[in-house]
Amino acid sequence: MLALTVAATLAVLAPLAWLLVETSRRRWLFVAVPVLVALPLAFYAYGSSLLGYAVQTAPAGEFDVVHASVDQDNVLLLVRTPTGTRLHTIPATEKARKAAGEAQANLEKGLPVRGRGGSDNNDGELVFYVLPPTAAPKG
């Protein structure tokens, strides 16, 4: 995100600096200075919004696990559902830690992992299962 902000700043700074040098009029300063400040911040905000934010609940229904990791307080799950890809944070219970660790170990082996919520009233109760590997298409 820092690279995007720097690139946006340079992309805005170069034409504005050229405009100020060529015209050398003070009236352009009222436009140039706010644009110089606002556009890089707007690019940063837009780029950050594309990344999304973590949801504090367990995913609903069935989902494909893209990545799972265990933090001190949370289990982080990056899952793909029919509606899109989303990052979920779940309180790290012992059962959730173990399930997420096994899911990530299977992902590292190259096995596809699917999951579903085990219970509606407990966000930490998740069930992961390994899908059979898909065969390469015969050509």
N, CA, C and O atoms as CSV, one atom per row, in Angstrom:
chain,resi,resn,atom,element,x,y,z
A,1,MET,N,N,0.818,-1.181,0.000
A,1,MET,CA,C,0.000,0.000,0.000
A,1,MET,C,C,0.870,1.258,0.000
A,1,MET,O,O,0.493,2.293,-0.548
A,2,LEU,N,N,2.023,1.144,0.617
A,2,LEU,CA,C,2.943,2.277,0.623
A,2,LEU,C,C,3.417,2.591,-0.788
A,2,LEU,O,O,3.544,3.760,-1.151
A,3,ALA,N,N,3.677,1.569,-1.583
A,3,ALA,CA,C,4.111,1.779,-2.967
A,3,ALA,C,C,3.031,2.490,-3.769
A,3,ALA,O,O,3.331,3.354,-4.593
A,4,LEU,N,N,1.766,2.124,-3.527
A,4,LEU,CA,C,0.661,2.789,-4.223
A,4,LEU,C,C,0.586,4.255,-3.840
A,4,LEU,O,O,0.344,5.106,-4.696
A,5,THR,N,N,0.787,4.559,-2.577
A,5,THR,CA,C,0.739,5.948,-2.120
A,5,THR,C,C,1.886,6.759,-2.715
A,5,THR,O,O,1.683,7.893,-3.150
A,6,VAL,N,N,3.081,6.190,-2.736
A,6,VAL,CA,C,4.231,6.895,-3.303
A,6,VAL,C,C,4.033,7.110,-4.798
A,6,VAL,O,O,4.317,8.192,-5.311
A,7,ALA,N,N,3.552,6.094,-5.498
A,7,ALA,CA,C,3.315,6.234,-6.938
A,7,ALA,C,C,2.249,7.289,-7.219
A,7,ALA,O,O,2.393,8.082,-8.149
A,8,ALA,N,N,1.197,7.305,-6.434
A,8,ALA,CA,C,0.144,8.307,-6.621
A,8,ALA,C,C,0.667,9.705,-6.324
A,8,ALA,O,O,0.313,10.660,-7.016
A,9,THR,N,N,1.499,9.833,-5.313
A,9,THR,CA,C,2.069,11.132,-4.976
A,9,THR,C,C,2.948,11.647,-6.111
A,9,THR,O,O,2.852,12.811,-6.498
A,10,LEU,N,N,3.800,10.781,-6.638
A,10,LEU,CA,C,4.670,11.190,-7.736
A,10,LEU,C,C,3.872,11.499,-9.003
A,10,LEU,O,O,4.198,12.430,-9.739
A,11,ALA,N,N,2.833,10.716,-9.247
A,11,ALA,CA,C,2.005,10.962,-10.427
A,11,ALA,C,C,1.281,12.296,-10.348
A,11,ALA,O,O,1.014,12.921,-11.375
A,12,VAL,N,N,0.968,12.727,-9.156
A,12,VAL,CA,C,0.286,14.016,-8.980
A,12,VAL,C,C,1.305,15.147,-8.855
A,12,VAL,O,O,1.076,16.248,-9.355
A,13,LEU,N,N,2.413,14.880,-8.198
A,13,LEU,CA,C,3.408,15.917,-7.945
A,13,LEU,C,C,4.076,16.404,-9.229
A,13,LEU,O,O,4.296,17.605,-9.389
A,14,ALA,N,N,4.396,15.502,-10.135
A,14,ALA,CA,C,5.116,15.899,-11.345
A,14,ALA,C,C,4.327,16.876,-12.214
A,14,ALA,O,O,4.881,17.915,-12.573
A,15,PRO,N,N,3.076,16.612,-12.573
A,15,PRO,CA,C,2.345,17.599,-13.386
A,15,PRO,C,C,2.082,18.905,-12.645
A,15,PRO,O,O,2.107,19.979,-13.246
A,16,LEU,N,N,1.829,18.814,-11.342
A,16,LEU,CA,C,1.574,20.040,-10.590
A,16,LEU,C,C,2.840,20.889,-10.463
A,16,LEU,O,O,2.775,22.116,-10.545
A,17,ALA,N,N,3.981,20.246,-10.265
A,17,ALA,CA,C,5.232,21.003,-10.198
A,17,ALA,C,C,5.528,21.667,-11.542
A,17,ALA,O,O,5.968,22.816,-11.585
A,18,TRP,N,N,5.289,20.945,-12.634
A,18,TRP,CA,C,5.486,21.526,-13.957
A,18,TRP,C,C,4.537,22.705,-14.172
A,18,TRP,O,O,4.941,23.733,-14.716
A,19,LEU,N,N,3.299,22.566,-13.756
A,19,LEU,CA,C,2.314,23.639,-13.912
A,19,LEU,C,C,2.722,24.871,-13.117
A,19,LEU,O,O,2.592,25.989,-13.614
A,20,LEU,N,N,3.205,24.694,-11.912
A,20,LEU,CA,C,3.616,25.824,-11.080
A,20,LEU,C,C,4.850,26.519,-11.657
A,20,LEU,O,O,4.936,27.747,-11.627
A,21,VAL,N,N,5.798,25.752,-12.177
A,21,VAL,CA,C,7.011,26.351,-12.742
A,21,VAL,C,C,6.695,27.085,-14.036
A,21,VAL,O,O,7.191,28.192,-14.246
A,22,GLU,N,N,5.893,26.506,-14.896
A,22,GLU,CA,C,5.585,27.110,-16.187
A,22,GLU,C,C,4.720,28.357,-16.058
A,22,GLU,O,O,4.943,29.348,-16.753
A,23,THR,N,N,3.756,28.308,-15.191
A,23,THR,CA,C,2.847,29.464,-15.091
A,23,THR,C,C,3.362,30.492,-14.096
A,23,THR,O,O,3.141,31.691,-14.268
A,24,SER,N,N,4.033,30.037,-13.075
A,24,SER,CA,C,4.553,30.879,-11.987
A,24,SER,C,C,3.517,31.907,-11.514
A,24,SER,O,O,3.829,33.078,-11.300
A,25,ARG,N,N,2.322,31.449,-11.365
A,25,ARG,CA,C,1.250,32.293,-10.830
A,25,ARG,C,C,0.815,31.746,-9.485
A,25,ARG,O,O,0.735,30.532,-9.293
A,26,ARG,N,N,0.545,32.615,-8.589
A,26,ARG,CA,C,0.166,32.208,-7.244
A,26,ARG,C,C,-1.260,31.673,-7.178
A,26,ARG,O,O,-1.599,30.964,-6.231
A,27,ARG,N,N,-2.089,31.987,-8.144
A,27,ARG,CA,C,-3.465,31.517,-8.072
A,27,ARG,C,C,-3.543,29.994,-8.198
A,27,ARG,O,O,-4.502,29.393,-7.713
A,28,TRP,N,N,-2.562,29.358,-8.835
A,28,TRP,CA,C,-2.559,27.906,-8.944
A,28,TRP,C,C,-2.222,27.230,-7.618
A,28,TRP,O,O,-2.514,26.048,-7.434
A,29,LEU,N,N,-1.614,27.963,-6.704
A,29,LEU,CA,C,-1.288,27.377,-5.404
A,29,LEU,C,C,-2.544,26.987,-4.634
A,29,LEU,O,O,-2.524,26.016,-3.877
A,30,PHE,N,N,-3.627,27.721,-4.812
A,30,PHE,CA,C,-4.865,27.407,-4.107
A,30,PHE,C,C,-5.475,26.087,-4.592
A,30,PHE,O,O,-6.234,25.437,-3.874
A,31,VAL,N,N,-5.135,25.716,-5.800
A,31,VAL,CA,C,-5.602,24.440,-6.345
A,31,VAL,C,C,-4.548,23.356,-6.123
A,31,VAL,O,O,-4.884,22.235,-5.742
A,32,ALA,N,N,-3.298,23.678,-6.355
A,32,ALA,CA,C,-2.233,22.676,-6.341
A,32,ALA,C,C,-1.988,22.088,-4.954
A,32,ALA,O,O,-1.826,20.875,-4.821
A,33,VAL,N,N,-1.958,22.918,-3.933
A,33,VAL,CA,C,-1.633,22.420,-2.597
A,33,VAL,C,C,-2.715,21.476,-2.064
A,33,VAL,O,O,-2.368,20.402,-1.573
A,34,PRO,N,N,-4.008,21.818,-2.135
A,34,PRO,CA,C,-5.008,20.846,-1.668
A,34,PRO,C,C,-5.030,19.558,-2.488
A,34,PRO,O,O,-5.231,18.477,-1.935
A,35,VAL,N,N,-4.828,19.664,-3.790
A,35,VAL,CA,C,-4.799,18.470,-4.630
A,35,VAL,C,C,-3.591,17.620,-4.273
A,35,VAL,O,O,-3.687,16.394,-4.224
A,36,LEU,N,N,-2.447,18.265,-4.023
A,36,LEU,CA,C,-1.234,17.547,-3.647
A,36,LEU,C,C,-1.417,16.771,-2.351
A,36,LEU,O,O,-0.840,15.697,-2.182
A,37,VAL,N,N,-2.205,17.303,-1.450
A,37,VAL,CA,C,-2.438,16.630,-0.177
A,37,VAL,C,C,-3.550,15.587,-0.296
A,37,VAL,O,O,-3.428,14.485,0.239
A,38,ALA,N,N,-4.620,15.928,-0.988
A,38,ALA,CA,C,-5.807,15.074,-1.002
A,38,ALA,C,C,-5.674,13.835,-1.886
A,38,ALA,O,O,-6.107,12.756,-1.483
A,39,LEU,N,N,-5.096,13.957,-3.062
A,39,LEU,CA,C,-5.073,12.825,-3.978
A,39,LEU,C,C,-4.265,11.625,-3.475
A,39,LEU,O,O,-4.751,10.499,-3.570
A,40,PRO,N,N,-3.060,11.817,-2.948
A,40,PRO,CA,C,-2.359,10.627,-2.425
A,40,PRO,C,C,-3.115,9.960,-1.276
A,40,PRO,O,O,-3.118,8.734,-1.164
A,41,LEU,N,N,-3.754,10.761,-0.425
A,41,LEU,CA,C,-4.542,10.173,0.657
A,41,LEU,C,C,-5.758,9.433,0.103
A,41,LEU,O,O,-6.146,8.388,0.626
A,42,ALA,N,N,-6.354,9.975,-0.950
A,42,ALA,CA,C,-7.497,9.313,-1.572
A,42,ALA,C,C,-7.066,7.999,-2.227
A,42,ALA,O,O,-7.782,7.002,-2.134
A,43,PHE,N,N,-5.907,7.986,-2.887
A,43,PHE,CA,C,-5.400,6.753,-3.468
A,43,PHE,C,C,-5.135,5.708,-2.383
A,43,PHE,O,O,-5.429,4.527,-2.571
A,44,TYR,N,N,-4.594,6.134,-1.276
A,44,TYR,CA,C,-4.326,5.212,-0.172
A,44,TYR,C,C,-5.627,4.648,0.396
A,44,TYR,O,O,-5.725,3.446,0.644
A,45,ALA,N,N,-6.622,5.503,0.602
A,45,ALA,CA,C,-7.904,5.052,1.127
A,45,ALA,C,C,-8.582,4.084,0.159
A,45,ALA,O,O,-9.161,3.082,0.577
A,46,TYR,N,N,-8.508,4.390,-1.134
A,46,TYR,CA,C,-9.109,3.514,-2.129
A,46,TYR,C,C,-8.399,2.159,-2.169
A,46,TYR,O,O,-9.054,1.119,-2.227
A,47,GLY,N,N,-7.078,2.167,-2.139
A,47,GLY,CA,C,-6.329,0.916,-2.144
A,47,GLY,C,C,-6.600,0.086,-0.907
A,47,GLY,O,O,-6.697,-1.138,-0.992
A,48,SER,N,N,-6.724,0.731,0.236
A,48,SER,CA,C,-7.030,0.010,1.470
A,48,SER,C,C,-8.427,-0.581,1.427
A,48,SER,O,O,-8.652,-1.672,1.949
A,49,SER,N,N,-9.358,0.114,0.820
A,49,SER,CA,C,-10.724,-0.406,0.746
A,49,SER,C,C,-10.800,-1.635,-0.145
A,49,SER,O,O,-11.675,-2.480,0.049
A,50,LEU,N,N,-9.905,-1.754,-1.116
A,50,LEU,CA,C,-9.896,-2.944,-1.966
A,50,LEU,C,C,-9.471,-4.184,-1.187
A,50,LEU,O,O,-9.883,-5.298,-1.510
A,51,LEU,N,N,-8.652,-3.990,-0.168
A,51,LEU,CA,C,-8.187,-5.120,0.623
A,51,LEU,C,C,-9.263,-5.668,1.549
A,51,LEU,O,O,-9.213,-6.838,1.928
A,52,GLY,N,N,-10.226,-4.848,1.914
A,52,GLY,CA,C,-11.300,-5.294,2.787
A,52,GLY,C,C,-10.889,-5.283,4.247
A,52,GLY,O,O,-9.854,-4.719,4.602
A,53,TYR,N,N,-11.690,-5.898,5.084
A,53,TYR,CA,C,-11.428,-5.950,6.513
A,53,TYR,C,C,-11.879,-7.311,7.027
A,53,TYR,O,O,-12.666,-8.005,6.384
A,54,ALA,N,N,-11.372,-7.672,8.183
A,54,ALA,CA,C,-11.704,-8.975,8.753
A,54,ALA,C,C,-13.072,-8.924,9.424
A,54,ALA,O,O,-13.440,-7.926,10.043
A,55,VAL,N,N,-13.814,-10.016,9.288
A,55,VAL,CA,C,-15.122,-10.151,9.912
A,55,VAL,C,C,-14.934,-10.925,11.207
A,55,VAL,O,O,-14.162,-11.883,11.242
A,56,GLN,N,N,-15.619,-10.532,12.265
A,56,GLN,CA,C,-15.426,-11.122,13.584
A,56,GLN,C,C,-16.283,-12.356,13.831
A,56,GLN,O,O,-16.424,-12.773,14.980
A,57,THR,N,N,-16.857,-12.951,12.800
A,57,THR,CA,C,-17.694,-14.129,12.974
A,57,THR,C,C,-17.177,-15.273,12.106
A,57,THR,O,O,-16.377,-15.076,11.192
A,58,ALA,N,N,-17.656,-16.463,12.419
A,58,ALA,CA,C,-17.292,-17.631,11.622
A,58,ALA,C,C,-18.048,-17.588,10.298
A,58,ALA,O,O,-19.164,-17.072,10.243
A,59,PRO,N,N,-17.464,-18.114,9.246
A,59,PRO,CA,C,-18.169,-18.142,7.961
A,59,PRO,C,C,-19.403,-19.033,8.035
A,59,PRO,O,O,-19.411,-20.055,8.721
A,60,ALA,N,N,-20.435,-18.625,7.321
A,60,ALA,CA,C,-21.678,-19.394,7.316
A,60,ALA,C,C,-21.683,-20.351,6.132
A,60,ALA,O,O,-21.115,-20.054,5.081
A,61,GLY,N,N,-22.320,-21.485,6.305
A,61,GLY,CA,C,-22.433,-22.461,5.228
A,61,GLY,C,C,-21.104,-23.132,4.939
A,61,GLY,O,O,-20.199,-23.139,5.773
A,62,GLU,N,N,-21.003,-23.692,3.754
A,62,GLU,CA,C,-19.760,-24.352,3.350
A,62,GLU,C,C,-18.831,-23.350,2.687
A,62,GLU,O,O,-19.278,-22.393,2.056
A,63,PHE,N,N,-17.542,-23.581,2.837
A,63,PHE,CA,C,-16.541,-22.675,2.286
A,63,PHE,C,C,-15.273,-23.449,1.980
A,63,PHE,O,O,-15.015,-24.501,2.565
A,64,ASP,N,N,-14.483,-22.917,1.054
A,64,ASP,CA,C,-13.169,-23.460,0.746
A,64,ASP,C,C,-12.137,-22.666,1.544
A,64,ASP,O,O,-12.172,-21.435,1.549
A,65,VAL,N,N,-11.239,-23.346,2.205
A,65,VAL,CA,C,-10.212,-22.691,3.008
A,65,VAL,C,C,-9.039,-22.339,2.094
A,65,VAL,O,O,-8.481,-23.210,1.427
A,66,VAL,N,N,-8.672,-21.062,2.070
A,66,VAL,CA,C,-7.519,-20.603,1.302
A,66,VAL,C,C,-6.291,-20.576,2.196
A,66,VAL,O,O,-5.206,-20.986,1.783
A,67,HIS,N,N,-6.462,-20.089,3.431
A,67,HIS,CA,C,-5.349,-20.015,4.389
A,67,HIS,C,C,-5.930,-20.021,5.800
A,67,HIS,O,O,-6.997,-19.456,6.044
A,68,ALA,N,N,-5.231,-20.655,6.711
A,68,ALA,CA,C,-5.624,-20.672,8.116
A,68,ALA,C,C,-4.386,-20.437,8.953
A,68,ALA,O,O,-3.331,-21.017,8.694
A,69,SER,N,N,-4.514,-19.586,9.957
A,69,SER,CA,C,-3.399,-19.379,10.878
A,69,SER,C,C,-3.948,-19.117,12.268
A,69,SER,O,O,-5.085,-18.678,12.444
A,70,VAL,N,N,-3.100,-19.401,13.253
A,70,VAL,CA,C,-3.509,-19.260,14.637
A,70,VAL,C,C,-2.692,-18.160,15.276
A,70,VAL,O,O,-1.462,-18.203,15.262
A,71,ASP,N,N,-3.366,-17.182,15.830
A,71,ASP,CA,C,-2.758,-16.080,16.566
A,71,ASP,C,C,-2.889,-16.416,18.046
A,71,ASP,O,O,-3.449,-17.456,18.392
A,72,GLN,N,N,-2.385,-15.560,18.921
A,72,GLN,CA,C,-2.531,-15.805,20.354
A,72,GLN,C,C,-3.996,-15.788,20.781
A,72,GLN,O,O,-4.430,-16.628,21.569
A,73,ASP,N,N,-4.747,-14.834,20.259
A,73,ASP,CA,C,-6.133,-14.676,20.689
A,73,ASP,C,C,-7.147,-15.107,19.643
A,73,ASP,O,O,-8.308,-15.345,19.979
A,74,ASN,N,N,-6.741,-15.212,18.393
A,74,ASN,CA,C,-7.687,-15.460,17.311
A,74,ASN,C,C,-7.197,-16.534,16.361
A,74,ASN,O,O,-6.001,-16.799,16.242
A,75,VAL,N,N,-8.153,-17.136,15.696
A,75,VAL,CA,C,-7.873,-18.007,14.558
A,75,VAL,C,C,-8.266,-17.203,13.324
A,75,VAL,O,O,-9.398,-16.730,13.221
A,76,LEU,N,N,-7.335,-17.050,12.392
A,76,LEU,CA,C,-7.587,-16.285,11.180
A,76,LEU,C,C,-7.835,-17.248,10.037
A,76,LEU,O,O,-7.012,-18.120,9.758
A,77,LEU,N,N,-8.972,-17.089,9.376
A,77,LEU,CA,C,-9.336,-17.944,8.255
A,77,LEU,C,C,-9.609,-17.094,7.030
A,77,LEU,O,O,-10.458,-16.202,7.060
A,78,LEU,N,N,-8.897,-17.366,5.962
A,78,LEU,CA,C,-9.184,-16.745,4.675
A,78,LEU,C,C,-9.947,-17.797,3.892
A,78,LEU,O,O,-9.398,-18.837,3.528
A,79,VAL,N,N,-11.231,-17.516,3.633
A,79,VAL,CA,C,-12.101,-18.516,3.010
A,79,VAL,C,C,-12.705,-17.974,1.722
A,79,VAL,O,O,-12.873,-16.767,1.547
A,80,ARG,N,N,-13.022,-18.895,0.835
A,80,ARG,CA,C,-13.678,-18.556,-0.426
A,80,ARG,C,C,-15.070,-19.167,-0.411
A,80,ARG,O,O,-15.227,-20.376,-0.239
A,81,THR,N,N,-16.073,-18.329,-0.590
A,81,THR,CA,C,-17.462,-18.765,-0.670
A,81,THR,C,C,-17.993,-18.394,-2.051
A,81,THR,O,O,-17.303,-17.706,-2.803
A,82,PRO,N,N,-19.186,-18.824,-2.399
A,82,PRO,CA,C,-19.733,-18.407,-3.692
A,82,PRO,C,C,-19.882,-16.886,-3.829
A,82,PRO,O,O,-19.898,-16.367,-4.945
A,83,THR,N,N,-19.989,-16.178,-2.717
A,83,THR,CA,C,-20.124,-14.717,-2.779
A,83,THR,C,C,-18.796,-13.994,-2.853
A,83,THR,O,O,-18.771,-12.808,-3.180
A,84,GLY,N,N,-17.677,-14.670,-2.558
A,84,GLY,CA,C,-16.365,-14.029,-2.640
A,84,GLY,C,C,-15.410,-14.548,-1.582
A,84,GLY,O,O,-15.732,-15.465,-0.826
A,85,THR,N,N,-14.234,-13.950,-1.541
A,85,THR,CA,C,-13.198,-14.332,-0.587
A,85,THR,C,C,-13.233,-13.363,0.582
A,85,THR,O,O,-13.380,-12.157,0.385
A,86,ARG,N,N,-13.098,-13.882,1.804
A,86,ARG,CA,C,-13.215,-13.040,2.989
A,86,ARG,C,C,-12.313,-13.557,4.098
A,86,ARG,O,O,-12.090,-14.762,4.215
A,87,LEU,N,N,-11.790,-12.636,4.919
A,87,LEU,CA,C,-10.982,-12.982,6.090
A,87,LEU,C,C,-11.875,-12.969,7.318
A,87,LEU,O,O,-12.573,-11.988,7.575
A,88,HIS,N,N,-11.851,-14.058,8.075
A,88,HIS,CA,C,-12.656,-14.173,9.289
A,88,HIS,C,C,-11.720,-14.346,10.485
A,88,HIS,O,O,-10.713,-15.049,10.395
A,89,THR,N,N,-12.053,-13.707,11.593
A,89,THR,CA,C,-11.328,-13.922,12.843
A,89,THR,C,C,-12.290,-14.561,13.834
A,89,THR,O,O,-13.416,-14.101,14.024
A,90,ILE,N,N,-11.815,-15.635,14.461
A,90,ILE,CA,C,-12.636,-16.409,15.385
A,90,ILE,C,C,-11.876,-16.511,16.698
A,90,ILE,O,O,-10.654,-16.655,16.678
A,91,PRO,N,N,-12.557,-16.441,17.845
A,91,PRO,CA,C,-11.842,-16.618,19.116
A,91,PRO,C,C,-11.113,-17.956,19.147
A,91,PRO,O,O,-11.650,-18.981,18.727
A,92,ALA,N,N,-9.891,-17.931,19.647
A,92,ALA,CA,C,-9.021,-19.110,19.592
A,92,ALA,C,C,-9.304,-20.046,20.751
A,92,ALA,O,O,-8.665,-19.955,21.800
A,93,THR,N,N,-10.253,-20.940,20.567
A,93,THR,CA,C,-10.458,-22.024,21.515
A,93,THR,C,C,-9.496,-23.150,21.149
A,93,THR,O,O,-8.916,-23.148,20.063
A,94,GLU,N,N,-9.330,-24.098,22.046
A,94,GLU,CA,C,-8.399,-25.197,21.784
A,94,GLU,C,C,-8.838,-26.010,20.570
A,94,GLU,O,O,-8.013,-26.414,19.751
A,95,LYS,N,N,-10.146,-26.245,20.462
A,95,LYS,CA,C,-10.676,-27.018,19.344
A,95,LYS,C,C,-10.483,-26.279,18.021
A,95,LYS,O,O,-10.131,-26.894,17.015
A,96,ALA,N,N,-10.713,-24.956,18.016
A,96,ALA,CA,C,-10.548,-24.159,16.796
A,96,ALA,C,C,-9.077,-24.082,16.396
A,96,ALA,O,O,-8.756,-24.134,15.209
A,97,ARG,N,N,-8.184,-23.959,17.375
A,97,ARG,CA,C,-6.746,-23.938,17.080
A,97,ARG,C,C,-6.300,-25.235,16.412
A,97,ARG,O,O,-5.576,-25.221,15.417
A,98,LYS,N,N,-6.743,-26.346,16.975
A,98,LYS,CA,C,-6.344,-27.649,16.446
A,98,LYS,C,C,-6.889,-27.835,15.030
A,98,LYS,O,O,-6.167,-28.285,14.140
A,99,ALA,N,N,-8.158,-27.490,14.820
A,99,ALA,CA,C,-8.772,-27.666,13.503
A,99,ALA,C,C,-8.102,-26.775,12.464
A,99,ALA,O,O,-7.852,-27.216,11.342
A,100,ALA,N,N,-7.809,-25.530,12.822
A,100,ALA,CA,C,-7.157,-24.610,11.879
A,100,ALA,C,C,-5.734,-25.064,11.576
A,100,ALA,O,O,-5.283,-24.956,10.436
A,101,GLY,N,N,-5.024,-25.567,12.574
A,101,GLY,CA,C,-3.669,-26.082,12.351
A,101,GLY,C,C,-3.655,-27.267,11.401
A,101,GLY,O,O,-2.797,-27.352,10.522
A,102,GLU,N,N,-4.609,-28.187,11.574
A,102,GLU,CA,C,-4.695,-29.336,10.672
A,102,GLU,C,C,-5.072,-28.902,9.261
A,102,GLU,O,O,-4.553,-29.436,8.281
A,103,ALA,N,N,-5.980,-27.930,9.161
A,103,ALA,CA,C,-6.394,-27.432,7.844
A,103,ALA,C,C,-5.207,-26.800,7.121
A,103,ALA,O,O,-5.008,-27.038,5.930
A,104,GLN,N,N,-4.420,-25.998,7.832
A,104,GLN,CA,C,-3.267,-25.354,7.204
A,104,GLN,C,C,-2.205,-26.378,6.817
A,104,GLN,O,O,-1.562,-26.242,5.776
A,105,ALA,N,N,-2.018,-27.398,7.648
A,105,ALA,CA,C,-1.049,-28.448,7.315
A,105,ALA,C,C,-1.471,-29.171,6.033
A,105,ALA,O,O,-0.625,-29.483,5.196
A,106,ASN,N,N,-2.755,-29.436,5.873
A,106,ASN,CA,C,-3.235,-30.081,4.646
A,106,ASN,C,C,-3.104,-29.159,3.446
A,106,ASN,O,O,-2.799,-29.617,2.345
A,107,LEU,N,N,-3.331,-27.861,3.646
A,107,LEU,CA,C,-3.156,-26.905,2.553
A,107,LEU,C,C,-1.700,-26.851,2.104
A,107,LEU,O,O,-1.417,-26.749,0.910
A,108,GLU,N,N,-0.781,-26.920,3.057
A,108,GLU,CA,C,0.640,-26.886,2.714
A,108,GLU,C,C,1.068,-28.145,1.964
A,108,GLU,O,O,2.035,-28.119,1.203
A,109,LYS,N,N,0.353,-29.241,2.176
A,109,LYS,CA,C,0.628,-30.473,1.433
A,109,LYS,C,C,0.033,-30.415,0.025
A,109,LYS,O,O,0.296,-31.293,-0.796
A,110,GLY,N,N,-0.764,-29.388,-0.253
A,110,GLY,CA,C,-1.372,-29.246,-1.565
A,110,GLY,C,C,-2.750,-29.875,-1.677
A,110,GLY,O,O,-3.283,-30.010,-2.779
A,111,LEU,N,N,-3.329,-30.259,-0.553
A,111,LEU,CA,C,-4.658,-30.861,-0.563
A,111,LEU,C,C,-5.721,-29.785,-0.393
A,111,LEU,O,O,-5.589,-28.939,0.492
A,112,PRO,N,N,-6.764,-29.787,-1.205
A,112,PRO,CA,C,-7.825,-28.803,-1.023
A,112,PRO,C,C,-8.616,-29.096,0.249
A,112,PRO,O,O,-8.915,-30.251,0.552
A,113,VAL,N,N,-8.950,-28.041,0.989
A,113,VAL,CA,C,-9.657,-28.186,2.258
A,113,VAL,C,C,-10.957,-27.407,2.174
A,113,VAL,O,O,-10.977,-26.255,1.741
A,114,ARG,N,N,-12.027,-28.038,2.586
A,114,ARG,CA,C,-13.330,-27.395,2.654
A,114,ARG,C,C,-13.768,-27.392,4.109
A,114,ARG,O,O,-13.331,-28.243,4.883
A,115,GLY,N,N,-14.606,-26.470,4.489
A,115,GLY,CA,C,-15.067,-26.396,5.863
A,115,GLY,C,C,-16.513,-25.961,5.939
A,115,GLY,O,O,-17.116,-25.533,4.955
A,116,ARG,N,N,-17.052,-26.086,7.147
A,116,ARG,CA,C,-18.398,-25.594,7.438
A,116,ARG,C,C,-18.481,-25.310,8.922
A,116,ARG,O,O,-17.728,-25.872,9.718
A,117,GLY,N,N,-19.399,-24.436,9.287
A,117,GLY,CA,C,-19.620,-24.150,10.696
A,117,GLY,C,C,-20.273,-25.339,11.364
A,117,GLY,O,O,-21.258,-25.880,10.860
A,118,GLY,N,N,-19.727,-25.751,12.505
A,118,GLY,CA,C,-20.267,-26.921,13.182
A,118,GLY,C,C,-21.517,-26.636,13.984
A,118,GLY,O,O,-22.352,-27.520,14.177
A,119,SER,N,N,-21.652,-25.398,14.455
A,119,SER,CA,C,-22.790,-25.050,15.290
A,119,SER,C,C,-23.144,-23.593,15.059
A,119,SER,O,O,-22.256,-22.766,14.850
A,120,ASP,N,N,-24.406,-23.273,15.094
A,120,ASP,CA,C,-24.832,-21.891,14.861
A,120,ASP,C,C,-24.550,-20.976,16.037
A,120,ASP,O,O,-24.348,-19.777,15.846
A,121,ASN,N,N,-24.531,-21.513,17.248
A,121,ASN,CA,C,-24.362,-20.658,18.424
A,121,ASN,C,C,-22.931,-20.608,18.937
A,121,ASN,O,O,-22.678,-19.944,19.942
A,122,ASN,N,N,-21.988,-21.278,18.294
A,122,ASN,CA,C,-20.599,-21.273,18.723
A,122,ASN,C,C,-19.717,-20.973,17.525
A,122,ASN,O,O,-19.544,-21.820,16.648
A,123,ASP,N,N,-19.149,-19.750,17.484
A,123,ASP,CA,C,-18.316,-19.362,16.353
A,123,ASP,C,C,-17.033,-20.170,16.250
A,123,ASP,O,O,-16.477,-20.300,15.159
A,124,GLY,N,N,-16.555,-20.713,17.351
A,124,GLY,CA,C,-15.291,-21.429,17.333
A,124,GLY,C,C,-15.414,-22.879,16.918
A,124,GLY,O,O,-14.399,-23.555,16.758
A,125,GLU,N,N,-16.632,-23.380,16.738
A,125,GLU,CA,C,-16.811,-24.773,16.379
A,125,GLU,C,C,-16.887,-24.898,14.864
A,125,GLU,O,O,-17.916,-24.619,14.249
A,126,LEU,N,N,-15.783,-25.320,14.284
A,126,LEU,CA,C,-15.689,-25.464,12.834
A,126,LEU,C,C,-15.304,-26.886,12.498
A,126,LEU,O,O,-14.618,-27.554,13.272
A,127,VAL,N,N,-15.746,-27.345,11.349
A,127,VAL,CA,C,-15.404,-28.679,10.873
A,127,VAL,C,C,-14.689,-28.509,9.537
A,127,VAL,O,O,-15.230,-27.900,8.614
A,128,PHE,N,N,-13.476,-29.046,9.432
A,128,PHE,CA,C,-12.717,-29.003,8.188
A,128,PHE,C,C,-12.565,-30.419,7.666
A,128,PHE,O,O,-12.389,-31.354,8.446
A,129,TYR,N,N,-12.630,-30.581,6.366
A,129,TYR,CA,C,-12.401,-31.890,5.777
A,129,TYR,C,C,-11.632,-31.721,4.484
A,129,TYR,O,O,-11.810,-30.747,3.753
A,130,VAL,N,N,-10.774,-32.693,4.218
A,130,VAL,CA,C,-9.902,-32.662,3.056
A,130,VAL,C,C,-10.645,-33.266,1.873
A,130,VAL,O,O,-11.227,-34.346,1.970
A,131,LEU,N,N,-10.614,-32.552,0.763
A,131,LEU,CA,C,-11.228,-33.056,-0.461
A,131,LEU,C,C,-10.249,-33.973,-1.170
A,131,LEU,O,O,-9.038,-33.818,-1.010
A,132,PRO,N,N,-10.742,-34.922,-1.949
A,132,PRO,CA,C,-9.809,-35.753,-2.711
A,132,PRO,C,C,-9.108,-34.912,-3.763
A,132,PRO,O,O,-9.722,-34.013,-4.338
A,133,PRO,N,N,-7.844,-35.182,-4.026
A,133,PRO,CA,C,-7.145,-34.400,-5.036
A,133,PRO,C,C,-7.776,-34.611,-6.410
A,133,PRO,O,O,-8.222,-35.707,-6.747
A,134,THR,N,N,-7.802,-33.547,-7.184
A,134,THR,CA,C,-8.387,-33.655,-8.523
A,134,THR,C,C,-7.322,-34.163,-9.484
A,134,THR,O,O,-6.153,-33.792,-9.381
A,135,ALA,N,N,-7.724,-34.994,-10.396
A,135,ALA,CA,C,-6.803,-35.550,-11.383
A,135,ALA,C,C,-6.550,-34.512,-12.469
A,135,ALA,O,O,-7.414,-33.693,-12.783
A,136,ALA,N,N,-5.368,-34.564,-13.024
A,136,ALA,CA,C,-5.032,-33.661,-14.131
A,136,ALA,C,C,-5.834,-34.071,-15.361
A,136,ALA,O,O,-6.006,-35.262,-15.621
A,137,PRO,N,N,-6.321,-33.101,-16.113
A,137,PRO,CA,C,-7.108,-33.463,-17.294
A,137,PRO,C,C,-6.252,-34.196,-18.331
A,137,PRO,O,O,-5.087,-33.865,-18.550
A,138,LYS,N,N,-6.846,-35.164,-18.940
A,138,LYS,CA,C,-6.129,-35.922,-19.976
A,138,LYS,C,C,-6.243,-35.200,-21.303
A,138,LYS,O,O,-7.338,-34.825,-21.724
A,139,GLY,N,N,-5.139,-35.012,-21.944
A,139,GLY,CA,C,-5.186,-34.215,-23.156
A,139,GLY,C,C,-4.648,-34.854,-24.306
A,139,GLY,O,O,-4.637,-34.269,-25.389
